[in-house]
Amino acid sequence: MTDPLHSPAPADGPSIPRPGWPQSKWLAVLEFAIVAAIFIADIRHLIPFSKTPFLLLLGWLSMRVRGVTWKSTGLTRNRSWGSLLAIGITAGIAVELFQLFVTQPILAKITGKQPDLSDFAALHGNIKYTLIFIALSWTLAAFGEELVWRGYLLNRVASLGNFTRVAWAISFVLVSAAFGAAHLDQGITGQIEEAIAGAFLAAMYFATRKNLAVPILAHGASDTLDFILIFLGKYPGM
């Protein structure tokens, strides 16, 4: 059985980038400008429900033009799903507990504010809404956001530096910070907290040799625990 922590990096035969203009740095500049435009549109409430599908579409188009596949960024079949499931869910719960008992109290003390989760207040005591949001957390958030942030953007930023160690390090910092900024509705405390969570998810991605399954599972488990606590009225500050 393949060890998910020591298996070779995912490949798609392998992915062969197309030469010429698809590798132009100007294409990357255009992509990041579109990402910024999507963020601005979301802030101005011009995007219905979620910006993730729009970012995912952009990532798919970019990768298709450049001859890069999702499989080459870590979305691949795994033989050791039992191990991956255990690692991902355990890591997700650990990250959530770290947030609740370490980073959140520290940040709340510094900023004087808890994360603003008022958008989820309707989940308190409402099993129907809670189940709907848990389903969305595994599809739109866990699967969709991990494809966007770790699968597409983390790799895209690193590609500008030819995937060197320095390029990966810069991408790690920038994409984690952007992931936090994407949670503007949660206030400054929530944004910083989500940036830290993004860093943890990226670290999982690197630790498993760029296997997206673990951060997807961890993201879903973390959000699920959040929603259960909100439903029970046990989430701090709510």
Beta strands, then each sheet from edge to edge (+ up, - down):
end
